Amino acid sequence: MNKVHIVIGIWLLLAGGMYLYLARGVEAPAGTDTPVLDISPDAPTEPVVTTGTTTSQNPITVPDTTTFSGIIEEVNTGCFADGECYVRVSGVHITTLLGRRQEVVGKVIGVPGFGDLENFIGEQVEVYAKKLANGTYTLYGDEGFYIKLRTSAGATVQMGETVLMAGVQITPLALLEDSRCPSDVVCIWAGTVRVSARVESEQGVLEQIFVLNETVETEGGKITLLRVEPSPESTTSIDAGQYVFYFEVRAR
């Protein structure tokens, strides 16, 4: 009878221990992460994936028209028949004319015509043009588009001759005054030179009086008579044909 009681007691102990074990569950080992399922109403229904890159919802748009400056590298005037005339400015291709194409097109500013840009390779220009899908630019589409020469240029010219600088033609016509102090005399006044000249640009033609080292602003640009040679001497006279005038033109 005692043995039966002992067996029953052991069985009850085992059954009670098993019940307590199942009721409490198995605790996760310390130091481990336990997944938690978010079942709140605000929880996302789809997984959210975050990567190291982001995609802009508002991509940058390149404007159709652009203004920029650069250096003239190449001028192609082969737009006869169906050919293309173009200018390359700091690596950028700009179409200026296309053969017989009859459309609204822009212009060049600072020179009498497109072909004259060949004389200013290496000079700086400002460009206002339309950008095409292939990365090139064109003057077609708006008469306001332009390639504008932005430079100062200097050159010497004699009486009656014509010189072209930065799109402006200058022709000295008559010497009005040469009161410079002779090189072999000490003077209290340096004197000056005044010369009349014809000035021609795409804006028109005018006759202008230039004074040594004074700047005159015209429609074609700012023009300065910087130097006159030869220097006078007290013992000799200078014939009109001997004068050499050095002008500088800064395009508008």
Phi and psi in degrees as a GROMACS rama.xvg file:
@    title "Ramachandran Plot"
@    xaxis  label "Phi"
@    yaxis  label "Psi"
@TYPE xy
-63.3823  -37.5393  ASN-2
-65.3352  -37.8319  LYS-3
-63.833  -42.7376  VAL-4
-62.1742  -40.2997  HIS-5
-64.5679  -43.2364  ILE-6
-63.7777  -42.9142  VAL-7
-62.6826  -40.8605  ILE-8
-62.8351  -42.7729  GLY-9
-63.9477  -39.9457  ILE-10
-64.8085  -40.8252  TRP-11
-63.8125  -39.0398  LEU-12
-63.3154  -44.7837  LEU-13
-63.9953  -42.4001  LEU-14
-64.7503  -41.567  ALA-15
-64.8517  -40.9448  GLY-16
-64.435  -40.8098  GLY-17
-63.0785  -39.7111  MET-18
-63.3246  -45.5191  TYR-19
-63.5817  -37.6836  LEU-20
-64.4325  -45.9905  TYR-21
-69.7216  -34.524  LEU-22
-68.442  -40.8763  ALA-23
-79.5052  -23.2663  ARG-24
76.9781  176.744  GLY-25
-100.336  119.42  VAL-26
-74.2539  141.955  GLU-27
-70.2555  143.957  ALA-28
-60.7482  146.058  PRO-29
-61.889  143.951  ALA-30
87.8774  2.89221  GLY-31
-111.126  151.176  THR-32
-85.8419  135.438  ASP-33
-106.333  121.775  THR-34
-60.7387  139.035  PRO-35
-122.952  126.473  VAL-36
-91.7342  121.637  LEU-37
-87.5474  110.386  ASP-38
-113.028  20.7182  ILE-39
-70.9053  159.973  SER-40
-61.0217  -27.2011  PRO-41
-87.7145  -2.40927  ASP-42
-66.9559  137.568  ALA-43
-66.7838  145.18  PRO-44
-87.3143  -16.4977  THR-45
-119.336  147.065  GLU-46
-65.1891  143.291  PRO-47
-105.191  124.057  VAL-48
-109.998  125.703  VAL-49
-112.369  127.856  THR-50
-115.243  177.817  THR-51
-77.7367  -6.8533  GLY-52
-118.323  153.44  THR-53
-123.989  150.879  THR-54
-112.586  122.606  THR-55
-68.7017  135.753  SER-56
-82.5694  -14.577  GLN-57
-123.193  81.7249  ASN-58
-62.0084  148.286  PRO-59
-71.0079  132.563  ILE-60
-103.879  136.039  THR-61
-86.7856  126.295  VAL-62
-64.1302  151.023  PRO-63
-68.5594  -33.2571  ASP-64
-114.511  144.574  THR-65
-142.202  143.674  THR-66
-115.225  128.562  THR-67
-151.657  166.482  PHE-68
-120.871  155.49  SER-69
-173.633  -173.155  GLY-70
-106.605  134.128  ILE-71
-67.6846  121.697  ILE-72
-108.16  -31.4032  GLU-73
-153.139  141.902  GLU-74
-129.424  119.822  VAL-75
-112.601  120.181  ASN-76
-107.206  22.2854  THR-77
-87.464  48.233  GLY-78
-99.9208  32.5202  CYS-79
-71.1744  150.61  PHE-80
54.5971  -113.554  ALA-81
-105.845  16.9518  ASP-82
-75.8255  175.148  GLY-83
-117.404  132.629  GLU-84
-99.5224  136.078  CYS-85
-150.793  164.675  TYR-86
-126.473  138.864  VAL-87
-107.015  117.644  ARG-88
-116.465  109.934  VAL-89
49.1412  45.1309  SER-90
86.8535  -3.94535  GLY-91
-99.8602  128.738  VAL-92
-86.737  125.409  HIS-93
-126.309  115.58  ILE-94
-76.8948  128.936  THR-95
-108.317  -38.1047  THR-96
-147.306  148.493  LEU-97
-130.28  90.9101  LEU-98
44.0264  -122.906  GLY-99
-92.048  14.1529  ARG-100
-63.1563  121.073  ARG-101
-101.995  83.6683  GLN-102
-140.209  166.04  GLU-103
-65.7933  131.265  VAL-104
-141.205  154.706  VAL-105
-77.4041  -156.461  GLY-106
-147.868  172.68  LYS-107
-106.393  142.462  VAL-108
-121.939  135.791  ILE-109
104.882  -8.83515  GLY-110
-138.084  153.974  VAL-111
-59.7385  -36.8478  PRO-112
-152.009  169.484  GLY-113
-57.3534  -43.8692  PHE-114
-60.3986  -24.2412  GLY-115
-69.7931  -13.8444  ASP-116
-62.9903  -21.8544  LEU-117
-59.7729  -25.6381  GLU-118
-79.1193  -4.25362  ASN-119
-126.05  26.9314  PHE-120
-62.0012  131.612  ILE-121
97.6346  -8.14363  GLY-122
-93.9101  163.737  GLU-123
-91.3493  140.391  GLN-124
-133.402  158.961  VAL-125
-108.701  137.289  GLU-126
-122.789  133.521  VAL-127
-126.485  110.233  TYR-128
-151.391  175.145  ALA-129
-98.13  134.313  LYS-130
-89.9063  131.872  LYS-131
-96.5962  167.82  LEU-132
-63.0794  -27.7446  ALA-133
-85.535  4.78571  ASN-134
93.8326  -7.50483  GLY-135
-89.8162  173.814  THR-136
-122.418  161.925  TYR-137
-145.063  150.32  THR-138
-89.983  -3.02086  LEU-139
-77.3619  144.867  TYR-140
113.04  -18.0377  GLY-141
-159.297  126.87  ASP-142
-69.5752  -10.9702  GLU-143
-82.4642  -11.585  GLY-144
-65.8599  149.839  PHE-145
-158.246  161.724  TYR-146
-121.063  116.708  ILE-147
-115.246  122.596  LYS-148
-71.822  123.333  LEU-149
-121.715  86.3072  ARG-150
-156.376  163.192  THR-151
-111.851  141.949  SER-152
-137.258  145.446  ALA-153
-128.018  148.805  GLY-154
-161.178  158.456  ALA-155
-101.038  149.947  THR-156
-152.024  146.567  VAL-157
-101.658  169.948  GLN-158
-58.4882  129.847  MET-159
84.659  -11.3656  GLY-160
-90.5958  166.672  GLU-161
-124.729  136.526  THR-162
-127.352  143.109  VAL-163
-109.048  125.067  LEU-164
-140.444  125.465  MET-165
49.2699  39.7589  ALA-166
83.1735  6.54649  GLY-167
-120.185  130.967  VAL-168
-101.107  131.577  GLN-169
-124.174  130.879  ILE-170
-128.763  105.444  THR-171
-62.2252  133.24  PRO-172
-109.281  -42.3764  LEU-173
-156.575  141.513  ALA-174
-84.6514  120.812  LEU-175
-96.9201  -29.069  LEU-176
-161.158  140.779  GLU-177
-142.442  90.2929  ASP-178
-107.484  21.6762  SER-179
-62.8261  147.727  ARG-180
-69.8264  129.123  CYS-181
-58.4943  145.926  PRO-182
-64.0552  -20.2764  SER-183
-103.754  17.9662  ASP-184
-131.03  146.077  VAL-185
-94.6136  121.772  VAL-186
-121.446  155.857  CYS-187
-92.4571  -7.55822  ILE-188
-136.692  133.199  TRP-189
-73.3138  -23.0568  ALA-190
77.9415  -176.931  GLY-191
-154.881  178.708  THR-192
-131.053  136.892  VAL-193
-126.495  132.524  ARG-194
-139.755  139.633  VAL-195
-92.4268  144.153  SER-196
-148.925  152.011  ALA-197
-90.7199  130.773  ARG-198
-116.679  124.928  VAL-199
-128.495  131.443  GLU-200
-145.902  -177.742  SER-201
-67.2403  -14.9685  GLU-202
-83.7564  -14.2446  GLN-203
142.343  -170.086  GLY-204
-124.429  137.809  VAL-205
-148.786  160.939  LEU-206
-106.446  127.055  GLU-207
-128.984  144.254  GLN-208
-97.4293  126.2  ILE-209
-109.423  138.353  PHE-210
-115.074  139.076  VAL-211
-52.9166  127.9  LEU-212
66.2012  20.4233  ASN-213
-117.522  138.427  GLU-214
-95.0032  134.007  THR-215
-113.418  129.062  VAL-216
-96.7317  120.576  GLU-217
-118.697  175.996  THR-218
-63.2511  -30.113  GLU-219
-83.1945  -17.9333  GLY-220
150.777  -176.191  GLY-221
-92.9344  125.434  LYS-222
-120.415  132.225  ILE-223
-128.16  132.487  THR-224
-87.4442  103.649  LEU-225
-89.4118  -32.3678  LEU-226
-154.445  147.519  ARG-227
-132.91  132.008  VAL-228
-128.082  155.955  GLU-229
-78.3797  166.594  PRO-230
-72.5661  140.923  SER-231
-72.6288  152.883  PRO-232
-128.323  150.227  GLU-233
-67.9966  -22.4014  SER-234
-98.3395  -7.00111  THR-235
-133.118  157.282  THR-236
-110.264  159.418  SER-237
-113.248  123.774  ILE-238
-75.5151  153.365  ASP-239
-57.1562  -36.2717  ALA-240
-72.1367  -12.7653  GLY-241
-87.0289  -15.4653  GLN-242
-69.9517  137.288  TYR-243
-125.1  123.808  VAL-244
-108.494  132.741  PHE-245
-108.493  112.628  TYR-246
-106.821  150.919  PHE-247
-124.984  134.853  GLU-248
-120.36  128.775  VAL-249
-113.622  113.816  ARG-250
-62.9991  149.167  ALA-251
